[in-house]
């Protein structure tokens, strides 16, 4: 019985860092307010006035999901200089 409790305790302690690492991943793609302002300026030049979410991907690429634009609802990717590299309409 003690051996089972000991194994369970070791597994629980060993899994804890992975549980907290998953929470940290959510913070990695958060975009600072100053960057959001620049992104929104770029979106407004495209005729877009809203969006569902903004994520920062690897190498400084920003992904804007469900941007509400004159051309319809689109997903947009901007490079680190806030220049459009992809517009995907669905």
N, C-alpha and C positions, 0 to 999 in steps of 0.2 A: 504494500500500500504506500509506504514512504517513497519507494522507488518511483512509483507512478506520479506522485505529487512532485517529486524532484524533477522528473523529466518534463512535466507540464510547466513547472516554474522556469526551467532553462529555456524551453521553447517560447514561453511568453516574453521573457527578457530578451531573447535573441530576435524576436519579431518586432519589438518596440521601435527600434530605429527605422525600420522599413515603413512602419505606419506613419511616423512623423515625417519621413522623407516624401511621402505622397502629398502631405499637406504643403510642404515647401515647394513642390512642383507647381502648385497653383499660384504661388507668389512670383514665380519666375517670369510668367508672361504678362504680368500687370504692367501697364504703361503709365509712367509719371505724367502728371497734369500738364507740364510744359510741352511734352511730346504730343499729348492728346490735342492741345491747342493747334500745333503745327499740322497735325493730321487733319483736323477739322477744316483748317484753311485750305488744304489741298483738296479735300472733298467738296468744299463749296465751289471751287473753280470748275469742278466737274458737274455742278448742278445737283449735288447731293446735300440733303438737309438732316439726315438722321441715320442711325445704324443700330444694330443689336449689340455688337461687341467689337472690341479691338484687342488683338493679341500681338505680342512681340515674339517673333519666331527667331530661329537661329540667324546669325550674321546680320542682325539689324533689320530684318524684313518684318513689316507690319501687316497683319491680316485684319481686314475690316469685314465683318460678317453682316449680311443683310442690310447693306447701305440703301437708303431710300433716295433714289436719284430720278431725274427727269426721264431717263431711259428705262426705268423700272427698278426692281429690287435686284441688286448685284452684290457679289463678293469682290473685294478689291484688295490687291497687294501693292504696298508701297515699299520702295527701297529705303535705305538709311538716310537718304537725302529727301525723302517724302515725295519721290517721283513715282508715278504709276508704272508698275511692271506687269500687272495683270488685272483685267476686269473679266469676271465670269458671270454671265447672265444665265439664269435658269428658269 
